[in-house]
Amino acid sequence: MSFARAVIIGAAALLAIAPLAAASSASGAPAQPGNGQDLRVATYNLSLNRNTAGQIVTDLSTPDNAQAKAVAEVIQRANPDVVLLNEFDYVEGGTAVDLFRDNYLGVAHNGAAAVDYPYAYTAPVNTGVPSGFDLNNDGTVGGGDDAYGFGLFPGQYGMVVLSKYPIQTDGIRTFQHFRWKDMPGNVLPTDWYSPEEQDIFRLSSKSHWDIPVTVGKRTVHVLAAHPTPPSFDGPEDRNGRRNHDEIRFWADYITPGKGGYIYDDQGARGGLNPSSSFVVLGDYNADPLDGDSYGAAINQLLTSKRITDPQATSEGAVEASQLQGGANLTHKGDPKFDTADFSDSAPGNLRVDYTLLSKSFAVRDAGVFWPVQADPLSRLTGVFPFPTSDHRLVWADVTLR
C-alpha cells in the first residue's frame, strides 16, 4: 500500500468530536486536553496481535473479548492524550482501530470511564511482507523469518497512534521502505546477507513514523517505532544489529547535521527541523544496562543532547523483580525502571518501552502502569499468562515550554 493511501485512512478517522472529560487515573491526575500546553503522552505494547490475518477484526467486532477489555481499561485509567499502541495488527481501512475505539475504549470498564480518541493513525508495516529472499539462511524462501520484518502475515504486530488532539495528516512522514544499507556507517552484517539481499533489505522491522499533532498553537512530532528484538538469531547478531540501527535512525533524525541521508516513503529527504518539539514513543526492545542489545543501542537516544528522559518508574516492577528472582537478581539496572515482565530465566524483566521528550518539554510527572500485587488494579497486569500484555503502559505528563 502506498503512503498516500495510508494518509487517506488516517484522515478518514479524524472526526470532529470533542474529547470526553478526563477519566480517573490510577497513575496520577492526567493533563486536561485543550489548554494547548500540558498533555500526557504514553506508549503501550498491548499485545493485541493475533496469529491469523483478520482475527483481530473478529475479536474486536463484539465488546466481549477479555484481553481487549483489559487493555482498554489500562488505557482508560492512564488516560493519555496521545498514545502509541504497539502490536496491534494492521487492517486496511482502519477497521480494527475503529472497532477498538467503539467497542472497548468507548465503553466504561470496572469504574474506569470511557475515553474518546477522535483522531487516529495507522498504516502498513513491514512485518509479514514477503521479501522473496532466504533472509534467515535456512535454505528455503518463505515464512515469517524471510519477511521484511518477522510476521506470519502482512501487518502482524502493527502500530496505531491515538490522539485527543488533531493529527496533521498532510505532514505525516513514514519510513517503511528506507533501506538499511543507505544508513552511513550501518552495522548491517554483510557476511550474512547477500549483495542482492542488501539491495532490498529495509531497515524498519515494522516502520518509523513522524506524526505531527496540533497541541493548542504548537506542533508536536510523535516519533513512533517498534524495533525488532535483539534476539532470535545467531552469532551474526543480525537482529541485535538491526535493533541498534533502527534506534539510531531516530537519533540521527533528531540531530542537526546527522539526518541528511534519510528519505521518507514519498522521497523527501532530511531529518527533523531542529526547532521542532517531539516525543519518541515505542517499544524499543532495548534496555540500557541489561538484556541482549548490540552496542548499548538505546543509549543512542538516552544520551542525546536533544532528549529528556522522564525515567518513569513503578513500585510493581520492583516487587516483581524481587518475587520472580532468576535473571533479575543479576541485573545491573534498577528494577524500578522496568517496563516489561519477561522470562525469569532470561532475559528477566527489562526497561524496553519509552516516552522520551525533546528539550522543549518540562516533565511534571511520569510513571509505569505496574501496580503492586496488593493493589486491586494488579488484576490488569498479573503474571504469566498475562491478562493484558507482558509490557506495561508508560506515561509522562509534560508541559510545552
Secondary structure, 3 states (H helix, E strand, C coil): CCHHHHHHHHHHCCCCCCCCCCCCCCCCCCCCCCCCCEEEEEEEEEEECCCCCCHHHHHHCCCCCHHHHHHHHHHHHHCCCEEEEEEECCCHHHHHHHHHHHHHHCCCECCECCCCCCEEECCCCCECCECCCCCCCCCCCCCHHHECECCCCCCCCCEEEEECCCECHHHCEECCCCEHHHCCCCCCCCCCCCHHHHHHCECCCCCEEEEEEEECCEEEEEEEECCCCCCCCCCCCHHHHHHHHHHHHHHHHHCCCCCCCCECCCCCECCCCCCCEEEEEEECCCCCCCCCCCCCCCHHHHCCCCEECCCCCCHHHHHHHHHHCHHHHHCCCCHHHCCECCCCCCCCCECCEEEEEECCEEEEEEEECCCCCCCHHHHHCCCCCCCCCCECCEEEEEEEC
